[in-house]
Amino acid sequence: MRLKVLGAAEEVTGSSYMLEVAGHRILIDCGLHQGRNEDERNREPFHFDPLSLDVVLLTHAHIDHTGRVPLLVKQGFSGKVMSTLPTVELTEVLWRDSARLMKEEAEWKTKKNARKGLPAVEPLFEDEDVSEALNLLAPVTYDDKIELFPEVFVRFRDAGHIMGSAILEIWATEKDDTVKIVFSGDLGPQKTVMERTPAVITGADYVVIESTYGDREHKTNEESREEFQTLMRQILAKKAKVFIPTFVVDRAQRVAYELMLIQDQGLGKDIPIYFDSPMGVKATKIYEDHLDLCSSEIQEYRHKGNHPFSPERLTYVSSVEDSQAINDVDHAIVLAGSGMCNGGRIVHHLKHGIWNPENHVVFVGYQAVGTLGRRLVEGQKKLRIAGEDVTVRAQLHTINGFSAHADRRDLLKWAENFSENSPTFLVTHGEPKSANALADGLMEKGLQAIVPSVDQEFELSPNKHEREERIVLSTPQRDVSSYVELGRALDDIAAIIGRLTETASKINDIDQTLPMLKSVKILLETVSNKSKC
């Protein structure tokens, strides 16, 4: 039996793994790439024939884990796509929105190409592909051991990440050998606010573990809440306008809950709150339908007669006209997707408000390499937003403790539960620094850990055998990791240019500096010309 890492190796998007057992092919997650070169990467052919798949298992609804499933179906896959019921419901919301955004993007590019005599652009997939994919979704419950095939069983366990998120336990038998593989999916913190604590699993031969925050620790829930409340008190006292880029699943609901807690203290009840996301409204309804799956803190808040996601003066914004009207409001809290600012209505709001030094932007989630959000948190001051050059003058803040991801401390604690034997940990879903740091931490605790690369394939054997992990396929169709390195290099260059632009008037040795800059310009033009070939 074999396990192949198809995505989210040394990066945090495009999660996908192929498990081959006794002639069966099982795909775990099938996510979109997000960040620089995302369209080109998402259009690359799958590294397998979609018709050869037997079943797809989804750990949770986030688009970097599910977003290419409609494309998979468009290219011929017709088997079951299994996930928890909340994931089924949230996935429909996210897929429909993705199809809409892809259609709008394709139409815009087609008009642009027409002026240049270039061909039309087709979206990656369309709404009818989403409808066909939705027909394949098969909801399951937590904790039931399900037979996929006589040789393969799976159990979905609560991952505590977002509503419906799951850890997968898979038992696979081939030639009388049974191997247990655990896929962490995205794990939530050990002490949660929104979801329940991740399930404890004590035995496995292999564990595929995420490492988004494998190199850092968040502040505690109490510290993060105090940080957010202190910041919001300061902003609200100044009658300022604050933009909060939000992932519409989990993060938007968490921020709404935190704003309710601030209002419970008698603050900000007169401030309008705009939740500018039709998709977010639908996601919040799904959360409300499954409140029993939320944390004990949320249960206690409900028991007191409160609704956790309904602060006073909250307005759900649907139409484009109502969204644009927010530009004329000077004092408000604006929640809008996407959480990484790489699309959605938050881009419109930033374009119209980030130039104003009186405004604030509060980041409450991870910002992937190549996204607008990442460039902002890294301090770039000159950006092109929605086709317009904008100077960043707004005040920027980051609250990392609201993340639905486990931090390094949480990940190591969860990994230590595997006390029945000594599994091999495959560390994925993290940028190189994070993934390697977590692998080092696991090895310091006496555990085996490997940081795989894209298209790396492993032969799996049970613990009772002397195990040797080795790459059995080391010829990837394309070195996807090079895109990540390219994105980082371009982001670094853009950041340096931004700093130079800001400080150009302070350069004294212009006669020496100018020739160097001209040389750099020639090099960049050479690279740019190659990219057009």
Secondary structure, DSSP 4 states (H G I P E B T S, - for coil): -EEEEEE-SSSSS--EEEEEETTEEEEEEEPPP-STTHHHHHHSPPSS-GGG--EEE-S---HHHHTTHHHHHHTT--SEEEEEHHHHHHHHHHHHHHHHHHHHHHHHHHHHHHHHTPPP---SS-HHHHHHHHTTEEEE-TT-EEEEETTEEEEEEE-SSSTT-EEEEEEEEETTEEEEEEE--SPPPSS-SSBPPPPP----SEEEEE-TBTT--PPPHHHHHHHHHHHHHHHHHTT--EEEE--TTTHHHHHHHHHHHHHHTT-STTS-EEEE-HHHHHHHHHHHHTGGGB-HHHHHHHHTT--TT--TTEEEE-SHHHHHHGGG-SS-EEEES-TTSSSSHHHHHHHHHTT-TT-EEEE-S---TTSHHHHHHTT--EEEETTEEEE--SEEEE-GGG-SS-BHHHHHHHHTT--SS-PEEEEESS-HHHHHHHHHHHHHTT-EEE---TT-EEE---TTS-----BS----SS-THHHHHHHHHHHHHHHHHHHHHHHGGG---HHHHHHHHHHHHHHHHHHHHHHT-
